[in-house]
């Protein structure tokens, strides 16, 4: 299989299929990161991110190369490199230790998209290695307060990841999350819902009044909002299923969703709530 030809012809879907079928091609894929064509590099990084997430051992030898790409001047390379690093490095403490300083720097980049991907990556790493990332909590809270919709989404999602591990770190921002939720669009409120669920997992009584509001998102039609609302309700009700009993019929309905993330979150949430349809 001529991976280089597929990349240069921008046939990234075929390239991804080929690498999934024969992961010995990962090395050839990485070599393409030296190409000058930005579209090729972006396509390669996206494929590496997905393949590495599913088959981390096959991309493990190349994580340092991806971390180094976050120093590139091209903001689009930074964005895709940060995304790939967030999907690959979080399994390995040594790689995460190398990545975190660069991701911290990217949180202050002039481009919003770069800041967003840095926040998501830090959230992924912090979920595995909280000590490496916890000092970035104040910066993420600042993004939550002053960023645009997409930045708030990224910051809230990262804070939720950290809060699942150390809930006291985000317990105090509950009023801010509720405030942000008030003016967040349904298409970009998933991170806030996720963070509310993280708080609800550990302090369900503090978010119990939000259950009716969360239930409304189950019919929003936006997969990002739906899947995170389901997860939040599953977390809140895990210690007291009766608190979210009104959500059960709607969550069951999403077992038939064509969106895989929504469907999986519905199964997990129902399982946590003791419903026979759950897993």
C-alpha positions, -999 to +999 in steps of 0.1 A: +000+000+000+015+034-010+006+055+020+025+085+006+006+085-026-028+084-008-017+113+014-005+134-014-038+127-033-056+138-001-073+104+001-072+104+039-102+081+044-085+054+023-052+060+041-069+056+075-086+023+063-052+010+052-035+018+084-062+003+105-059-029+084-021-030+086-008-011+116+028-018+105+022+012+082+021+036+112+059+043+108+054+054+072+025+075+083+047+093+108+073+100+081+047+120+062+048+146+091+079+159+074+059+169+043+056+206+036+019+204+026-001+215+056-031+196+044-011+164+043+003+169+078-032+177+092-046+146+076-018+124+089-022+139+125-059+132+125-054+096+114-026+091+140-049+105+167-077+080+159-054+050+153-034+057+184-065+061+205-077+026+195-042+010+193-019+029+216+010+005+215+014+010+177+018+048+181+036+048+214+071+051+198+061+082+180+045+103+207+077+125+213+075+134+176+039+146+180+048+165+212+075+183+193+050+194+166+033+216+191+063+240+187+055+245+150+046+280+139+016+268+119-014+271+142-033+243+124-004+220+130-004+230+167-042+223+169-039+188+153-008+179+172-024+189+205-054+168+197-032+138+188-011+142+220-043+144+241-055+112+226-022+093+229-001+107+257-026+103+286-019+066+289+018+072+296+031+093+325+065+100+309+050+112+277+024+132+296+051+149+316+068+161+284+035+172+268+020+192+297+045+222+297+039+227+260+001+224+264+003+250+292+020+274+269-007+268+242-034+278+267-022+313+261-019+311+223-035+339+204-057+315+184-089+303+202-088+269+184-053+263+198-064+272+233-094+248+230-074+218+219-048+225+246-076+225+272-091+192+259-056+176+259-049+188+295-082+174+306-074+140+291-040+139+307-053+152+340-078+124+342-049+100+343-022+120+360-040+147+380-008+160+397+007+170+363-023+192+355-040+204+387-020+237+388-038+247+355-072+247+372-072+285+377-063+291+341-091+268+329-115+286+352-104+319+336-112+304+302-146+294+315-153+329+326-139+349+296-136+326+266-160+323+237-186+295+235-162+269+222-135+279+247-159+276+276-170+242+262-133+230+262-125+245+296-156+231+312-149+196+298-113+197+311-124+209+345-150+181+346-122+155+338-101+169+367-131+171+390-140+135+386-106+127+401-104+155+427-139+169+431-130+195+456-110+213+429-142+223+410-169+222+437-166+259+442-172+267+405-208+253+405-224+288+405-202+297+376-211+266+356-248+273+362-243+309+350-224+297+319-251+272+312-277+299+311-263+316+280-245+286+263-259+274+230-272+238+231-245+228+205-217+240+227-229+233+263-217+197+265-186+206+285-206+224+311-230+195+314-201+171+318-186+193+345-220+194+363-221+157+361-186+154+377-198+175+406-230+155+408-210+123+410-195+133+443-220+159+456-254+149+442-274+170+466-257+201+454-269+197+418-303+179+425-322+211+416-307+210+382-321+176+372-352+190+355-330+214+335-307+185+325-336+164+314-347+190+289-313+186+271-322+149+264-346+162+237-323+189+224-313+171+192-277+181+196-256+149+202-230+167+222-256+181+246-275+148+248-246+125+255-233+148+283-267+153+298-272+116+299-238+111+316-245+139+341-279+123+350-262+089+354-236+104+377-261+124+398-284+094+402-258+068+408-261+071+446-298+079+445-316+067+413-349+081+426-335+116+421-335+112+383-363+087+379-382+111+355-352+109+331-353+071+327-378+069+298-359+095+278-326+079+285-340+045+274-351+061+242-315+069+234-306+033+234-317+034+198-297+064+189-277+063+157-250+083+175-226+058+191-215+081+219-251+089+228-261+052+227-231+041+248-237+069+274-273+058+277-263+022+283-237+032+310-261+057+327-289+031+328-265+006+343-255+031+370-291+037+377-298+000+382-320-002+351-321-036+334-315-021+300-282-007+311-247-023+311 
